[in-house]
């Protein structure tokens, strides 16, 4: 599937079988109009329900980009593509009403969106713009484990801000890959030690050990913190 207007997304990274697209979420009236033409009726209703203009823009631009990306990957038309949701709200793709094997995940923060696609069904991506002035200690006490909090306390200045968002994005990618949402307490597990010490990728297992092994990759760059995670075993489906 191709669009008849300029795209606001582009392929950004390839990481171990995962393709990540960057979505430009800067305000642009023409883009938003074009995005809405790609959404189905239910998605347009959902977009209209957003009170905040920014939230409505983020949803429309990311969902429209996701539709084009998946339609091309699945070799279908946009109007044949729809989305369902798992037990905890994680979406999956439908073509002509039938669920298809297509791993994908979406995240957005500020002016940046990321869309990850892969053969892995258990896939999660997260992007976080680094916003200064937040209560890092307060938030960290709720979402970080003891080692993560200690490292955050030892860091200072810009290093503290970067470390905070790096750890946060890594944990969010794991939570989104697991597909359990708020039912998974982020303070109940920690990022692999080698990644806390600077490694860009690593293998992860949740402490309870019931969800198999995961691959975790740090995609952070100057503009934002970002990460992707995927299941190394497809024994557990979304």
N, C-alpha and C positions, 0 to 999 in steps of 0.2 A: 504494500500500500504506500502510495506517495501523496504528499499534500501539494496543493496548488499555490501555496504561499510560503514565504520564508520561515524556516524552522527556528525555534527558540531553544532547541536542545541539540546536543552533539555527543558523539561517543568520546568519552574522557579517559577511561582506563580499562586495561585488560589485566586481570589478576587471577591467575590459577584457574582458568576456566570460567571466571565471572566477568561479564561485560558491564561496565558502569557508564551511564550517560549523565552528563551534566545538563541541568535545566536552568536557563536564565529566567529568574523570577522578578527582574526589575519591572517597575510599572510601565506598561505599554498598552494603550487602549486598543490598537489594531490587533495585537497578539491575543488579547483577551476575547475580542469578538471572534477571531478565527478559532480559538480554542473551544468556545462554546458551540460552534458548528460541528465539532467532532464528537461532542458528548451526546449520550442518549437522553431521552426525556427525564428519566429518574435522576440522572446525574445533573441535569440542568436545574431540576427542582432542589436537589441537594446544594448546589452552588448558591442558589438564591436564598437559602436558609442561613448562610453565613452572615452575621451582622457586621463583622470587621471586613473592610474592603480588602485588606492584605490577605486574610485567610481565604476569602473567595477567589482571589487571583491565584494564590498558591495551589488551591485545589484544582481549578480549571486548567491551568497551564500544565501541571504535573499529570493530571488524568488524561488530558488530550495527548500529551507526548507519550505516555504509557500506551495508549490505544494504538498509536501509529507504530511504535516499536514492536508491540506484541503482534499486531496484524501482519507486519512484515515477517516476523519470525515464524508465525503459525500459518502463513500463506492463506490468509482469509481477508474478507472485506470488513471494514469497520462496523457495518451494521450487523455482521454475524457474530461480533464479539460482545460478550457481557461478562459480568463479574458476580460471583457468589462470595459467601463469607463462611469461614470455619467457626468452630464452637466459641473461640475467643475473639472473633472479629477479623482474623487475618483473611485477606481476599484471595480468591483463586479465579482462574480464567475459565470461561465457557465459550465454546464455539458452536453455534446453532443449538444452544441449550445443553450441550454435553460438556462435562468437565474434561479439560485437556491437561497434559503434563507440561507445565510451563512454570518454571521457578522465576519469581520476580518479587521485588520489594521497592518501596518508595519512601523517601525522606526529604524534608525541606526545612530550611532555617534561613531567615532573613531573605537575601536575594539569591539563594542557591538551593537547587533541588538536585537530588541524585536518584536515579533509577537503576537498579541492578537486575540483570537477567542471567540465568544459568540453567543447566540441566537439573541442578539440585533443587528439590522442592522446599527443603528447609533452608531458606535463604533470608538474610536480613542485612539491611544497609542503614547507616545513620550519618547525618551531616549536622554539624553544630557550628554556627558562627560564634566566634569568641567575643562575648559581650562583657566589657569591663564593668566593674561596679556592682556585680552580683555578690550575694552573701555566699561565698565559696565554702566557708567553714560550715555554715548552717545547712546548706544543701548537701555538702559532702558527708555530714554526719548521718544523713538519712539514706544516702544511696551508695556510699562507699564502705568497704570492709576495713578492718584495723590497719593492715599494711598500707592500703591505699590512702587512708587518712593520715598515717604517719609520714608518708612521702610527700603528701600535699602540705603538711605542716612544716616540713623541712625546706620546701621550696619557697622562693620569695620573688616578689615583683612579677615581671612578665613570665618567668618560668612557672610560677604557681598557676597563672591563668591558662597557659598552654597545657600544663599537666592535667589540670582539672578537666578541660574539655576533651583532651585526648582519652583519659580514662572513661569519661562519661560516654563518648561516642563508641568506644569499644564495648562497653557494657550494654548500651542500647542496641547495638548491632546483634549481640548475642540474644538478648531478650526478644527482639523482633524475629530473629531466625527461629527461635523456639516456638513462637506464635502463641505464647500464653499471656501476653500483655501484663496487666496489673497483678495477675496471680503469681508472678515470679518476683520475689523481693530482691532488688538489685544489691542490697547490703548483705545478702546471704551468700554471695560468691564474690571472688576476686579475679581480676585479670591475671593471666599467667605471669609468674614472677619475671621471666626473661623479657616479657613485653613491658612490664613496669620499669625494667632497667634499660629500655630503649630499643629492643628488637622490634622489627616491623611486622613480624608474623609469628604465629605460634599455634600449638594445639591446646584445646581446652576441654575439660570435662566438668560438669556440674557436680558439686559435692555429693548430692544424692545418687549420682551415677546412673540414673534410669533413662537418660535421653541420648546415650551414646557419646561419641566424640565430635568435636567441632573444630573447624579451621577458622582462625581469627586473623584478619589482615588490617593493619593500620594504613589508611589512605590519606592521612592528613597532609595538608600543604599550607602555604602562606595565607590563603584566603579563609580557610576553615579547618576544623577537625573533622575527620570522617573515618569510617571503618565499615568493613563488610565481614559477615560470618556465614558459614554454611556447614551443614551436617555432613560428616564423613561417612555416615551410613544412612541409607534411605529406609531403614527398618521402621522408623517412626515417620508417619506421613502427617502433613498439615491437616 
